Amino acid sequence: MFSPLIDIRLDSLLGLALDQFLAGFAVSLADGELVHANSAARAMAEAGWPIQIADGRLRAQSAEHSALLLRGIFEAAQAASLARDKPFERELPLSAMPHHGSLAIAMIAPLDAALDGRALVAIHIATFPSLNDCELPVVTKCFGLTKAEARTLDHLAKGLSVAAAATALSLSVNTVKTHLQNIFAKTGTARQKDLMKLVDDLRSPLAHI
């Protein structure tokens, strides 16, 4: 059963807006108690992957990953009340093994808001399946990627390392690195993490209303 906090503690209009996202999004207190989970996050929990909700709190696929998740949430809540030179962010795996070919991570950051004086934490639950035949041309057209660059991006989006992508594509590591640098330049990113976030955002736009 979902905690009633999920439904009543976030402004209803904001809650409705968050429900339009296909990516999972949740807001919690420092101890992991859920304040809100959008429809995508609730669907993930009901399916049992990559998150679960037990006693009104987020859980991952194992006790080890759940402990990492709750620790990240707690540290984000602490960071909300501290002055930091750099924004606090945590990116944690939610399971040790791919699920039907997909990987999942939680991106955790403090919110500039509080509930009854208690810090709030945002948790974005992102899954990373391979780009399918319909999605890849969209990314390619958006950024003018060549076919070779698009194939490289496809393999990296599956969670492969540069070396593994080179093996899968029968290319040298240096060639894949060159493709990756070209992709960075065209997409305005500088790191694979930022590139994967950009790709995930393109794959998970607002649901059609």
C-alpha positions as CSV (number, residue, x, y, z in Angstrom):
1,M,0.0,0.0,0.0
2,F,1.2,3.5,-0.8
3,S,1.5,6.0,2.0
4,P,-1.2,8.6,1.9
5,L,1.6,11.1,2.0
6,I,2.2,10.3,-1.7
7,D,-1.1,11.8,-2.7
8,I,-1.7,14.7,-0.3
9,R,1.5,16.4,0.5
10,L,2.5,17.9,-2.8
11,D,0.5,20.6,-4.5
12,S,-2.1,18.9,-6.7
13,L,-1.3,20.9,-9.9
14,L,2.4,20.1,-9.6
15,G,1.6,16.5,-8.9
16,L,-0.4,16.3,-12.1
17,A,2.4,17.9,-14.1
18,L,4.9,15.4,-12.7
19,D,2.6,12.6,-13.6
20,Q,3.0,13.5,-17.3
21,F,6.7,12.4,-17.2
22,L,7.5,8.9,-18.4
23,A,10.6,8.9,-16.1
24,G,10.2,8.1,-12.5
25,F,10.3,11.0,-10.1
26,A,9.8,10.9,-6.3
27,V,10.2,13.3,-3.4
28,S,11.2,12.1,0.0
29,L,12.2,13.2,3.5
30,A,15.7,12.4,4.9
31,D,14.7,9.0,6.1
32,G,13.3,7.9,2.8
33,E,9.7,8.5,3.7
34,L,7.9,9.4,0.5
35,V,6.1,12.7,0.1
36,H,5.3,12.2,-3.6
37,A,5.8,9.6,-6.3
38,N,4.7,10.3,-9.8
39,S,2.7,7.8,-11.9
40,A,5.8,6.4,-13.6
41,A,7.5,5.8,-10.2
42,R,4.3,4.2,-8.9
43,A,4.1,2.0,-11.9
44,M,7.8,0.9,-11.5
45,A,7.1,0.0,-7.8
46,E,4.0,-2.0,-8.8
47,A,6.0,-3.9,-11.4
48,G,8.7,-4.5,-8.8
49,W,11.5,-3.0,-10.8
50,P,13.7,-1.0,-10.5
51,I,12.2,0.3,-7.2
52,Q,9.8,-0.9,-4.6
53,I,7.8,0.9,-2.0
54,A,7.6,-0.7,1.5
55,D,6.1,1.0,4.5
56,G,5.9,4.3,2.6
57,R,9.7,4.3,1.8
58,L,11.7,3.7,-1.3
59,R,13.6,0.5,-1.7
60,A,15.9,-0.9,-4.4
61,Q,16.4,-4.4,-5.7
62,S,18.5,-5.6,-2.8
63,A,19.3,-4.8,0.8
64,E,22.7,-3.5,-0.3
65,H,21.3,-1.2,-3.0
66,S,18.5,-0.1,-0.7
67,A,21.0,1.0,1.9
68,L,23.0,2.9,-0.7
69,L,19.8,4.6,-1.9
70,L,18.7,5.6,1.7
71,R,22.2,6.8,2.5
72,G,22.2,9.0,-0.6
73,I,18.8,10.4,0.3
74,F,20.0,11.2,3.8
75,E,23.2,12.9,2.6
76,A,21.2,15.0,0.1
77,A,18.8,16.1,2.9
78,Q,21.9,17.1,5.0
79,A,23.4,19.0,2.1
80,A,20.2,21.0,1.8
81,S,21.0,22.9,5.0
82,L,24.7,23.3,4.2
83,A,26.5,25.9,2.0
84,R,28.4,24.1,-0.7
85,D,30.7,25.3,-3.5
86,K,29.2,22.7,-5.9
87,P,25.6,21.4,-6.0
88,F,25.1,18.1,-4.3
89,E,24.3,15.2,-6.6
90,R,24.4,11.5,-6.2
91,E,24.0,8.9,-9.0
92,L,23.4,5.4,-7.7
93,P,22.7,2.0,-9.3
94,L,19.3,0.5,-8.3
95,S,20.2,-3.1,-9.2
96,A,23.3,-5.2,-9.7
97,M,22.2,-6.8,-13.0
98,P,20.3,-5.6,-16.1
99,H,16.6,-6.3,-16.1
100,H,15.4,-7.4,-19.5
101,G,18.4,-5.7,-21.0
102,S,17.8,-2.4,-19.1
103,L,19.8,-0.7,-16.4
104,A,18.5,1.7,-13.8
105,I,20.0,4.4,-11.7
106,A,18.7,6.9,-9.1
107,M,19.8,10.5,-9.4
108,I,19.5,12.2,-6.1
109,A,19.6,15.9,-5.2
110,P,18.2,18.2,-2.5
111,L,15.2,20.4,-3.2
112,D,15.2,24.1,-2.4
113,A,12.1,23.4,-0.3
114,A,11.0,22.0,3.0
115,L,8.0,20.3,4.6
116,D,7.2,21.3,8.1
117,G,10.9,22.4,8.4
118,R,12.2,19.1,7.1
119,A,14.4,19.0,4.0
120,L,13.0,17.5,0.9
121,V,15.0,15.3,-1.6
122,A,14.3,14.7,-5.3
123,I,14.9,11.2,-6.7
124,H,14.9,10.8,-10.5
125,I,14.6,7.1,-11.4
126,A,16.1,6.6,-14.9
127,T,16.1,3.4,-16.9
128,F,18.5,3.0,-19.8
129,P,17.3,0.5,-22.5
130,S,18.9,0.4,-25.9
131,L,17.7,2.9,-28.4
132,N,15.2,1.3,-30.7
133,D,14.7,1.8,-34.4
134,C,12.2,4.6,-33.9
135,E,14.2,6.6,-31.3
136,L,17.6,6.5,-32.8
137,P,16.7,8.5,-35.9
138,V,15.3,11.2,-33.7
139,V,18.5,11.6,-31.8
140,T,20.5,11.4,-35.0
141,K,18.4,14.1,-36.7
142,C,18.4,16.4,-33.7
143,F,22.2,16.6,-33.6
144,G,23.3,15.7,-37.1
145,L,25.1,12.5,-36.1
146,T,26.6,10.4,-38.8
147,K,25.6,6.8,-39.1
148,A,28.9,5.7,-37.4
149,E,28.3,8.2,-34.6
150,A,24.7,7.0,-34.1
151,R,25.8,3.4,-33.9
152,T,28.4,4.3,-31.3
153,L,25.8,6.2,-29.3
154,D,23.4,3.3,-29.5
155,H,26.0,0.9,-28.0
156,L,27.0,3.4,-25.3
157,A,23.3,3.9,-24.4
158,K,23.1,0.2,-23.8
159,G,25.6,0.7,-21.0
160,L,28.7,-0.5,-22.8
161,S,32.1,1.0,-22.1
162,V,34.1,2.5,-24.9
163,A,36.2,-0.6,-25.1
164,A,33.2,-2.9,-25.1
165,A,31.5,-0.7,-27.8
166,A,34.7,-0.9,-29.9
167,T,34.6,-4.7,-29.7
168,A,30.9,-4.9,-30.6
169,L,31.3,-2.5,-33.5
170,S,34.6,-4.2,-34.7
171,L,36.4,-0.8,-34.4
172,S,39.5,0.3,-32.6
173,V,39.1,2.0,-29.2
174,N,40.6,5.1,-30.7
175,T,38.0,5.2,-33.4
176,V,35.2,4.9,-30.9
177,K,36.8,7.6,-28.8
178,T,36.9,9.9,-31.9
179,H,33.2,9.2,-32.6
180,L,32.5,10.0,-28.9
181,Q,34.3,13.3,-29.1
182,N,32.4,14.2,-32.2
183,I,29.1,13.3,-30.4
184,F,30.2,15.5,-27.4
185,A,30.8,18.4,-29.8
186,K,27.5,18.1,-31.6
187,T,25.4,17.6,-28.5
188,G,27.2,20.2,-26.4
189,T,28.2,17.7,-23.7
190,A,31.6,16.9,-22.2
191,R,31.0,13.7,-20.3
192,Q,29.3,10.4,-21.0
193,K,27.1,10.9,-17.9
194,D,25.8,14.2,-19.4
195,L,25.4,12.6,-22.8
196,M,23.4,9.7,-21.4
197,K,21.2,12.2,-19.5
198,L,20.5,14.1,-22.6
199,V,19.6,11.0,-24.5
200,D,17.4,9.8,-21.7
201,D,15.6,13.2,-21.7
202,L,14.9,12.8,-25.4
203,R,13.6,9.3,-24.9
204,S,11.4,10.4,-21.9
205,P,9.6,13.6,-22.9
206,L,6.3,14.7,-21.4
207,A,3.7,12.1,-22.1
208,H,1.1,13.0,-24.7
209,I,-1.7,14.7,-23.0
